[in-house]
């Protein structure tokens, strides 16, 4: 049902399908015209990596979406942690504006749907946005052209380090459906110091972002107000990304119709070092909580006397 937490197996299947799409024919975008550093601010609809909850909520409102603090879509307390098997959930936010009835797009969402989500570091009173996700779907033939969308993304973030499923010639201006494709991705990734990274790092950076689950939702504090860390999936991919030197990562997924008109656009951005530190902090808190609960159970058992 729309608006409910996606089962972990479904999440893994979905991310696997996205990865399969992303692993289509690839080409490295020209580096000579690309900026040497990421944009000063990673910005998606006014949300910026590193901002706190209050300006984040302001940006959401200015984007025409709404979140009411205290309801099931937002929890001001960012320390909420619920271990569930190999998963850790913690508070974040997600705002949704469901579109009008019509044929579903690639992801299964209705046309004219908007989703904006973010995940914060867990320090009380010092929360910072480490992950942003944006989904936008369009009605039939109402979206921008694929060429204009690609050009706009390049204007904002620079030439991608790699693109998959898109045209390889005249990258910015060509309409991808000339290659008979109907979807593709653009990927940008820099070191924490802001240096561009080579093609050899694309897989590690892609997987680190793909398994971040920003905006997927979770159990615990309420519907869709928790980000997910899978201790068996997310952490290993983040560790590989850290070893590869990935810092800030952006991915744009595009799908279009037969006329080359966009019907769905998804953009996700993360700061991997911030995300990884968050994961380690939460993992330690969960471990401490589990150890504390074990001590409490043992102390309670020590107070009980057998009956015989």
C-alpha positions as a Markdown table, in Angstrom:
| # | Residue | x | y | z |
|---|---|---|---|---|
| 1 | Unk | 0.0 | 0.0 | 0.0 |
| 2 | Unk | 1.3 | 3.4 | -0.8 |
| 3 | Unk | 2.7 | 5.3 | 2.2 |
| 4 | Unk | 3.7 | 2.2 | 4.1 |
| 5 | Unk | 7.1 | 0.9 | 4.9 |
| 6 | Unk | 8.6 | -1.2 | 2.2 |
| 7 | Unk | 9.6 | -4.7 | 3.3 |
| 8 | Unk | 13.4 | -5.1 | 3.4 |
| 9 | Unk | 13.3 | -7.8 | 0.7 |
| 10 | Unk | 11.4 | -5.5 | -1.6 |
| 11 | Unk | 13.9 | -2.7 | -0.9 |
| 12 | Unk | 16.8 | -5.0 | -1.8 |
| 13 | Unk | 14.9 | -6.1 | -5.0 |
| 14 | Unk | 14.2 | -2.6 | -6.0 |
| 15 | Unk | 17.7 | -1.4 | -5.5 |
| 16 | Unk | 19.0 | -4.4 | -7.3 |
| 17 | Unk | 16.7 | -3.6 | -10.3 |
| 18 | Unk | 18.0 | 0.0 | -10.3 |
| 19 | Unk | 21.6 | -1.2 | -10.2 |
| 20 | Unk | 20.8 | -3.5 | -13.1 |
| 21 | Unk | 19.4 | -0.6 | -15.1 |
| 22 | Unk | 22.4 | 1.5 | -14.2 |
| 23 | Unk | 24.9 | -1.1 | -15.4 |
| 24 | Unk | 23.9 | -0.7 | -19.0 |
| 25 | Unk | 26.4 | 0.6 | -21.6 |
| 26 | Unk | 28.4 | 3.3 | -20.0 |
| 27 | Unk | 30.7 | 6.1 | -21.1 |
| 28 | Unk | 32.8 | 8.5 | -19.2 |
| 29 | Unk | 31.7 | 12.1 | -19.7 |
| 30 | Unk | 34.4 | 14.5 | -21.0 |
| 31 | Unk | 36.4 | 15.8 | -18.0 |
| 32 | Unk | 38.1 | 18.8 | -19.7 |
| 33 | Unk | 35.0 | 21.0 | -19.4 |
| 34 | Unk | 33.9 | 19.8 | -16.0 |
| 35 | Unk | 34.5 | 21.7 | -12.8 |
| 36 | Unk | 37.3 | 20.4 | -10.6 |
| 37 | Unk | 35.2 | 20.5 | -7.4 |
| 38 | Unk | 31.6 | 19.8 | -6.5 |
| 39 | Unk | 29.1 | 22.7 | -6.3 |
| 40 | Unk | 29.7 | 24.8 | -3.2 |
| 41 | Unk | 26.3 | 23.7 | -2.0 |
| 42 | Unk | 24.7 | 20.3 | -3.0 |
| 43 | Unk | 21.2 | 21.6 | -3.5 |
| 44 | Unk | 18.0 | 19.8 | -4.4 |
| 45 | Unk | 14.9 | 21.9 | -4.3 |
| 46 | Unk | 16.4 | 24.1 | -1.7 |
| 47 | Unk | 17.6 | 21.3 | 0.6 |
| 48 | Unk | 21.3 | 21.4 | 1.1 |
| 49 | Unk | 23.7 | 18.9 | 2.5 |
| 50 | Unk | 24.8 | 20.0 | 5.9 |
| 51 | Unk | 21.8 | 22.1 | 6.9 |
| 52 | Unk | 19.8 | 21.6 | 10.1 |
| 53 | Unk | 16.2 | 20.5 | 10.6 |
| 54 | Unk | 14.7 | 24.0 | 10.8 |
| 55 | Unk | 16.0 | 25.4 | 7.5 |
| 56 | Unk | 15.3 | 22.0 | 6.0 |
| 57 | Unk | 11.6 | 22.3 | 6.9 |
| 58 | Unk | 11.6 | 25.8 | 5.6 |
| 59 | Unk | 13.0 | 24.6 | 2.3 |
| 60 | Unk | 10.4 | 21.9 | 2.1 |
| 61 | Unk | 7.6 | 24.5 | 2.6 |
| 62 | Unk | 9.2 | 26.8 | -0.1 |
| 63 | Unk | 9.2 | 23.8 | -2.5 |
| 64 | Unk | 5.4 | 23.7 | -2.1 |
| 65 | Unk | 5.3 | 20.6 | 0.1 |
| 66 | Unk | 4.3 | 20.4 | 3.7 |
| 67 | Unk | 5.3 | 18.6 | 6.9 |
| 68 | Unk | 3.5 | 19.0 | 10.2 |
| 69 | Unk | 5.9 | 18.6 | 13.1 |
| 70 | Unk | 4.8 | 15.9 | 15.4 |
| 71 | Unk | 2.7 | 14.0 | 12.9 |
| 72 | Unk | 3.6 | 10.6 | 11.4 |
| 73 | Unk | 5.7 | 12.3 | 8.6 |
| 74 | Unk | 8.2 | 14.1 | 10.9 |
| 75 | Unk | 9.7 | 13.5 | 14.3 |
| 76 | Unk | 11.7 | 16.4 | 15.8 |
| 77 | Unk | 13.6 | 14.0 | 18.0 |
| 78 | Unk | 16.4 | 12.7 | 15.8 |
| 79 | Unk | 17.8 | 10.1 | 18.3 |
| 80 | Unk | 15.0 | 7.6 | 17.8 |
| 81 | Unk | 16.7 | 4.2 | 17.3 |
| 82 | Unk | 14.9 | 0.9 | 16.8 |
| 83 | Unk | 17.0 | -2.2 | 16.2 |
| 84 | Unk | 15.1 | -4.8 | 14.3 |
| 85 | Unk | 17.2 | -7.8 | 13.3 |
| 86 | Unk | 20.0 | -6.4 | 11.1 |
| 87 | Unk | 18.3 | -3.1 | 10.6 |
| 88 | Unk | 18.6 | 0.2 | 12.5 |
| 89 | Unk | 16.0 | 3.0 | 12.0 |
| 90 | Unk | 16.4 | 6.6 | 13.0 |
| 91 | Unk | 14.3 | 9.7 | 12.6 |
| 92 | Unk | 14.4 | 11.7 | 9.3 |
| 93 | Unk | 11.6 | 13.3 | 7.3 |
| 94 | Unk | 9.6 | 12.6 | 4.1 |
| 95 | Unk | 7.1 | 14.8 | 2.5 |
| 96 | Unk | 4.8 | 13.5 | -0.2 |
| 97 | Unk | 2.4 | 15.1 | -2.7 |
| 98 | Unk | 0.5 | 12.3 | -4.6 |
| 99 | Unk | -0.5 | 13.1 | -8.1 |
| 100 | Unk | -3.6 | 12.7 | -10.2 |
| 101 | Unk | -4.9 | 9.3 | -11.4 |
| 102 | Unk | -3.3 | 8.1 | -14.6 |
| 103 | Unk | -1.0 | 5.4 | -16.0 |
| 104 | Unk | 1.8 | 4.6 | -13.6 |
| 105 | Unk | 5.3 | 5.5 | -14.5 |
| 106 | Unk | 8.5 | 3.4 | -14.2 |
| 107 | Unk | 8.5 | 3.3 | -10.4 |
| 108 | Unk | 4.8 | 2.6 | -10.2 |
| 109 | Unk | 3.9 | 6.0 | -8.9 |
| 110 | Unk | 1.0 | 8.1 | -10.2 |
| 111 | Unk | 1.9 | 11.0 | -12.6 |
| 112 | Unk | 2.5 | 14.4 | -11.0 |
| 113 | Unk | 3.8 | 13.0 | -7.8 |
| 114 | Unk | 6.4 | 14.8 | -5.7 |
| 115 | Unk | 8.5 | 13.3 | -2.9 |
| 116 | Unk | 11.2 | 15.0 | -0.9 |
| 117 | Unk | 13.1 | 13.2 | 1.9 |
| 118 | Unk | 16.1 | 13.8 | 4.0 |
| 119 | Unk | 18.2 | 12.0 | 6.6 |
| 120 | Unk | 20.1 | 13.7 | 9.5 |
| 121 | Unk | 23.1 | 12.9 | 11.6 |
| 122 | Unk | 22.0 | 11.9 | 15.2 |
| 123 | Unk | 23.8 | 14.5 | 17.4 |
| 124 | Unk | 21.2 | 16.0 | 19.7 |
| 125 | Unk | 20.7 | 19.7 | 18.8 |
| 126 | Unk | 23.4 | 19.5 | 16.1 |
| 127 | Unk | 21.7 | 17.4 | 13.5 |
| 128 | Unk | 22.9 | 17.9 | 9.9 |
| 129 | Unk | 21.4 | 16.7 | 6.7 |
| 130 | Unk | 23.6 | 14.0 | 5.2 |
| 131 | Unk | 21.2 | 12.6 | 2.6 |
| 132 | Unk | 18.6 | 14.0 | 0.3 |
| 133 | Unk | 16.2 | 12.3 | -2.1 |
| 134 | Unk | 13.8 | 13.8 | -4.6 |
| 135 | Unk | 11.3 | 12.0 | -6.9 |
| 136 | Unk | 9.2 | 13.8 | -9.5 |
| 137 | Unk | 6.8 | 12.2 | -11.9 |
| 138 | Unk | 5.0 | 13.9 | -14.8 |
| 139 | Unk | 1.7 | 13.3 | -16.7 |
| 140 | Unk | 1.7 | 12.1 | -20.3 |
| 141 | Unk | 3.7 | 14.5 | -22.4 |
| 142 | Unk | 3.8 | 17.2 | -19.7 |
| 143 | Unk | 7.4 | 16.8 | -18.6 |
| 144 | Unk | 10.5 | 18.6 | -19.9 |
| 145 | Unk | 12.5 | 17.1 | -22.7 |
| 146 | Unk | 15.2 | 14.7 | -21.8 |
| 147 | Unk | 17.8 | 16.8 | -23.5 |
| 148 | Unk | 16.8 | 19.9 | -21.5 |
| 149 | Unk | 16.8 | 17.8 | -18.3 |
| 150 | Unk | 20.3 | 16.6 | -18.9 |
| 151 | Unk | 21.5 | 20.0 | -19.8 |
| 152 | Unk | 19.9 | 21.5 | -16.6 |
| 153 | Unk | 21.6 | 18.8 | -14.5 |
| 154 | Unk | 25.0 | 19.5 | -16.1 |
| 155 | Unk | 24.5 | 23.3 | -15.6 |
| 156 | Unk | 23.8 | 22.6 | -11.9 |
| 157 | Unk | 26.3 | 19.9 | -11.0 |
| 158 | Unk | 28.8 | 19.9 | -13.9 |
| 159 | Unk | 29.6 | 17.1 | -16.3 |
| 160 | Unk | 29.0 | 13.7 | -14.6 |
| 161 | Unk | 31.9 | 11.4 | -14.1 |
| 162 | Unk | 29.9 | 8.7 | -15.7 |
| 163 | Unk | 26.5 | 8.2 | -17.4 |
| 164 | Unk | 24.8 | 4.9 | -18.1 |
| 165 | Unk | 22.0 | 4.2 | -20.6 |
| 166 | Unk | 22.4 | 7.7 | -22.2 |
| 167 | Unk | 23.8 | 8.8 | -25.5 |
| 168 | Unk | 27.5 | 8.9 | -25.8 |
| 169 | Unk | 27.8 | 11.6 | -28.5 |
| 170 | Unk | 26.9 | 15.2 | -28.1 |
| 171 | Unk | 26.1 | 14.3 | -24.5 |
| 172 | Unk | 24.2 | 17.4 | -23.4 |
| 173 | Unk | 22.1 | 18.1 | -26.5 |
| 174 | Unk | 21.3 | 14.7 | -27.9 |
| 175 | Unk | 18.0 | 13.1 | -27.1 |
| 176 | Unk | 18.7 | 9.7 | -25.6 |
| 177 | Unk | 15.8 | 7.9 | -27.3 |
| 178 | Unk | 17.9 | 8.1 | -30.5 |
| 179 | Unk | 19.7 | 5.1 | -28.9 |
| 180 | Unk | 16.4 | 3.3 | -28.4 |
| 181 | Unk | 16.9 | 3.5 | -24.6 |
| 182 | Unk | 14.1 | 4.7 | -22.2 |
| 183 | Unk | 16.0 | 5.3 | -19.0 |
| 184 | Unk | 19.4 | 6.0 | -17.7 |
| 185 | Unk | 21.5 | 7.5 | -14.9 |
| 186 | Unk | 24.0 | 10.3 | -14.4 |
| 187 | Unk | 26.6 | 9.9 | -11.6 |
| 188 | Unk | 28.8 | 12.6 | -9.9 |
| 189 | Unk | 31.3 | 11.8 | -7.1 |
| 190 | Unk | 34.1 | 13.7 | -5.5 |
| 191 | Unk | 36.6 | 13.0 | -2.7 |
| 192 | Unk | 35.9 | 14.6 | 0.7 |
| 193 | Unk | 38.3 | 17.4 | -0.3 |
| 194 | Unk | 36.2 | 18.1 | -3.4 |
| 195 | Unk | 38.5 | 16.5 | -6.1 |
| 196 | Unk | 36.9 | 14.7 | -9.0 |
| 197 | Unk | 37.3 | 11.0 | -9.0 |
| 198 | Unk | 38.1 | 8.6 | -11.9 |
| 199 | Unk | 35.9 | 6.0 | -13.6 |
| 200 | Unk | 37.5 | 3.2 | -11.5 |
| 201 | Unk | 35.6 | 4.6 | -8.4 |
| 202 | Unk | 32.2 | 4.8 | -10.0 |
| 203 | Unk | 31.0 | 1.3 | -8.8 |
| 204 | Unk | 32.0 | 1.9 | -5.2 |
| 205 | Unk | 30.5 | 5.3 | -5.1 |
| 206 | Unk | 27.3 | 4.2 | -6.9 |
| 207 | Unk | 26.7 | 1.3 | -4.4 |
| 208 | Unk | 27.4 | 3.5 | -1.4 |
| 209 | Unk | 24.6 | 5.9 | -2.5 |
| 210 | Unk | 22.3 | 3.2 | -3.9 |
| 211 | Unk | 22.1 | 1.4 | -0.5 |
| 212 | Unk | 21.7 | 4.5 | 1.5 |
| 213 | Unk | 17.9 | 4.0 | 1.5 |
| 214 | Unk | 17.3 | 7.8 | 1.9 |
| 215 | Unk | 13.6 | 8.3 | 1.9 |
| 216 | Unk | 12.6 | 4.7 | 2.0 |
| 217 | Unk | 11.0 | 5.0 | 5.4 |
| 218 | Unk | 11.0 | 2.6 | 8.3 |
| 219 | Unk | 9.4 | 1.3 | 11.4 |
| 220 | Unk | 9.6 | 3.0 | 14.8 |
| 221 | Unk | 8.6 | 6.6 | 15.3 |
| 222 | Unk | 6.0 | 6.5 | 12.5 |
| 223 | Unk | 5.3 | 6.1 | 8.9 |
| 224 | Unk | 8.0 | 7.3 | 6.5 |
| 225 | Unk | 9.9 | 9.3 | 9.1 |
| 226 | Unk | 12.8 | 7.1 | 9.6 |
| 227 | Unk | 15.9 | 6.4 | 7.5 |
| 228 | Unk | 17.3 | 2.9 | 7.2 |
| 229 | Unk | 20.7 | 1.4 | 7.9 |
| 230 | Unk | 21.0 | -2.2 | 7.1 |
| 231 | Unk | 24.0 | -3.6 | 9.0 |
| 232 | Unk | 24.5 | -6.4 | 6.5 |
| 233 | Unk | 24.0 | -4.3 | 3.3 |
| 234 | Unk | 24.5 | -0.6 | 3.9 |
| 235 | Unk | 27.5 | -0.7 | 6.2 |
| 236 | Unk | 29.7 | -2.9 | 4.0 |
| 237 | Unk | 28.9 | -0.8 | 0.9 |
| 238 | Unk | 29.7 | 2.4 | 2.8 |
| 239 | Unk | 32.9 | 0.9 | 4.1 |
| 240 | Unk | 33.9 | 0.1 | 0.5 |
| 241 | Unk | 33.0 | 3.6 | -0.6 |
| 242 | Unk | 35.0 | 5.1 | 2.2 |
| 243 | Unk | 38.1 | 3.0 | 1.2 |
| 244 | Unk | 37.6 | 4.1 | -2.4 |
| 245 | Unk | 37.7 | 7.8 | -1.2 |
| 246 | Unk | 34.1 | 8.7 | -2.1 |
| 247 | Unk | 33.0 | 11.9 | -0.5 |
| 248 | Unk | 29.9 | 13.6 | -1.8 |
| 249 | Unk | 27.9 | 11.6 | -4.4 |
| 250 | Unk | 24.9 | 12.6 | -6.6 |
| 251 | Unk | 22.9 | 10.3 | -8.8 |
| 252 | Unk | 20.1 | 11.3 | -11.2 |
| 253 | Unk | 17.9 | 8.7 | -12.7 |
| 254 | Unk | 15.8 | 9.7 | -15.7 |
| 255 | Unk | 13.1 | 7.8 | -17.6 |
| 256 | Unk | 11.3 | 9.1 | -20.7 |
| 257 | Unk | 8.6 | 8.2 | -23.2 |
| 258 | Unk | 9.0 | 7.4 | -26.9 |
| 259 | Unk | 9.1 | 11.1 | -27.8 |
| 260 | Unk | 12.0 | 11.8 | -25.4 |
| 261 | Unk | 9.8 | 13.5 | -22.8 |
| 262 | Unk | 10.7 | 12.9 | -19.2 |
| 263 | Unk | 8.0 | 11.0 | -17.2 |
| 264 | Unk | 10.1 | 10.4 | -14.0 |
| 265 | Unk | 13.1 | 12.1 | -12.5 |
| 266 | Unk | 14.9 | 10.9 | -9.3 |
| 267 | Unk | 17.9 | 12.7 | -7.7 |
| 268 | Unk | 19.7 | 11.5 | -4.6 |
| 269 | Unk | 22.7 | 13.1 | -2.9 |
| 270 | Unk | 24.7 | 11.9 | 0.1 |
| 271 | Unk | 27.8 | 13.0 | 2.0 |
| 272 | Unk | 29.3 | 9.6 | 2.6 |
| 273 | Unk | 31.7 | 10.5 | 5.5 |
| 274 | Unk | 28.8 | 12.1 | 7.4 |
| 275 | Unk | 26.6 | 9.1 | 6.6 |
| 276 | Unk | 29.2 | 6.6 | 7.7 |
| 277 | Unk | 29.9 | 8.4 | 10.9 |
| 278 | Unk | 26.2 | 8.3 | 11.6 |
| 279 | Unk | 26.1 | 4.6 | 11.0 |
| 280 | Unk | 29.0 | 3.9 | 13.4 |
| 281 | Unk | 27.4 | 6.2 | 16.0 |
| 282 | Unk | 24.1 | 4.4 | 15.8 |
| 283 | Unk | 25.6 | 1.0 | 15.7 |
| 284 | Unk | 27.5 | 1.7 | 18.9 |
| 285 | Unk | 24.3 | 3.1 | 20.6 |
| 286 | Unk | 22.4 | 0.0 | 19.6 |
| 287 | Unk | 25.2 | -2.2 | 20.9 |
| 288 | Unk | 25.3 | -0.2 | 24.2 |
| 289 | Unk | 21.5 | -0.5 | 24.5 |
| 290 | Unk | 21.6 | -4.2 | 23.9 |
| 291 | Unk | 24.3 | -4.7 | 26.5 |
| 292 | Unk | 22.4 | -2.5 | 29.0 |
| 293 | Unk | 19.2 | -4.5 | 28.4 |
| 294 | Unk | 21.2 | -7.7 | 28.9 |
| 295 | Unk | 22.6 | -6.4 | 32.2 |
| 296 | Unk | 19.1 | -5.4 | 33.3 |
| 297 | Unk | 17.7 | -8.9 | 32.5 |
| 298 | Unk | 20.6 | -10.5 | 34.5 |
| 299 | Unk | 20.1 | -8.2 | 37.5 |
| 300 | Unk | 16.4 | -9.0 | 37.5 |
| 301 | Unk | 17.2 | -12.7 | 37.3 |
| 302 | Unk | 19.6 | -12.3 | 40.3 |
| 303 | Unk | 16.8 | -10.9 | 42.4 |
| 304 | Unk | 14.5 | -13.8 | 41.8 |
| 305 | Unk | 14.6 | -16.9 | 44.0 |
| 306 | Unk | 13.5 | -20.3 | 42.8 |
| 307 | Unk | 10.4 | -22.0 | 44.2 |
| 308 | Unk | 10.6 | -25.7 | 45.1 |
